[in-house]
């Protein structure tokens, strides 16, 4: 599948909740993993990604709304991504949720990491975009 980069830098194409991946990972497996690692579980896990029209489990995503208001492609294109060596507070709070979940489950199987967290390695992606635009 072609790489699909969300506005926040997450990889939709790797996300378990991306509608094209539901069958691949299995809806029950996704629900169980989401509850275990990332709860609360969205009611409808089938996401089309924030670049497309349709279902978004985080319909009112503040990051997506910010990027849209600034008429940017991703957070990496924003001049405010990094200020005083700190990430944007919207992104930082979102990243902290994932980092805390990873700390709580330090010994998770690699397969679970790949299914539930690999899509959210957005910090590196956004920094690369940010540096290239300078």
SVG drawing of the C-alpha trace seen along z (x, -y; Angstrom):
<svg xmlns="http://www.w3.org/2000/svg" viewBox="-20 -30 36 41">
<polyline fill="none" stroke="black" stroke-width="0.4" points="0.0,0.0 1.2,-3.5 2.4,-5.7 -0.5,-7.9 0.7,-10.7 -1.9,-12.3 -1.8,-16.0 -0.1,-15.2 2.5,-13.0 1.0,-9.7 1.0,-7.0 -2.6,-6.1 -1.4,-3.2 0.2,-1.5 -2.6,-2.2 -4.7,0.7 -7.8,-1.5 -7.3,-2.5 -10.3,-1.0 -8.0,0.9 -6.3,2.6 -9.3,3.8 -9.5,7.1 -5.7,7.6 -5.5,7.4 -9.0,8.4 -11.6,6.2 -11.6,8.3 -7.8,8.2 -7.8,4.4 -10.5,3.8 -8.6,5.9 -5.3,4.3 -6.7,0.8 -8.4,1.4 -5.2,2.9 -2.8,0.2 -4.7,-2.9 -8.1,-3.0 -10.7,-4.5 -11.8,-2.6 -13.6,-4.6 -17.1,-3.3 -16.3,-3.0 -12.7,-1.9 -12.9,-2.1 -11.1,-5.4 -10.6,-6.8 -7.8,-9.1 -8.0,-12.8 -7.1,-13.5 -10.4,-11.9 -14.1,-12.5 -15.8,-9.9 -15.5,-8.3 -12.8,-9.7 -12.8,-8.2 -11.3,-11.6 -13.7,-13.8 -12.9,-16.9 -9.1,-16.4 -7.5,-19.7 -4.4,-18.9 -6.3,-18.4 -8.3,-21.5 -5.2,-23.6 -3.5,-22.4 -6.6,-23.1 -7.0,-26.6 -3.4,-27.4 -4.0,-25.8 -1.0,-23.5 -0.4,-20.0 1.0,-18.7 2.3,-20.0 5.8,-19.6 5.0,-22.6 4.1,-24.8 6.6,-27.5 5.3,-26.9 6.1,-23.2 9.2,-23.7 9.5,-26.8 12.2,-27.2 13.2,-23.6 9.7,-22.4 7.2,-20.7 3.8,-22.3 1.7,-21.7 -1.1,-20.1 1.3,-17.5 3.2,-17.1 0.0,-16.2 -0.9,-13.7 2.6,-12.2 2.6,-12.0 -0.4,-9.8 1.3,-7.3 4.7,-7.5 2.9,-6.9 1.2,-3.8 4.6,-2.5 6.1,-3.1 3.3,-1.1 3.8,1.8 7.6,1.9 7.6,5.6 4.9,5.7 5.5,8.1 7.0,6.6 3.9,7.6 1.7,5.5 4.1,2.6 3.9,2.8 0.1,3.0 -0.7,0.4 2.2,-2.0 4.4,-2.0 1.9,-4.2 2.4,-6.9 6.1,-7.5 5.3,-11.0 8.0,-13.0 10.8,-11.9 8.6,-12.4 7.5,-15.9 11.0,-17.1 12.3,-15.9 9.5,-17.8 10.1,-20.9 13.9,-20.9 13.4,-20.4 11.1,-23.4 13.7,-25.7"/>
</svg>
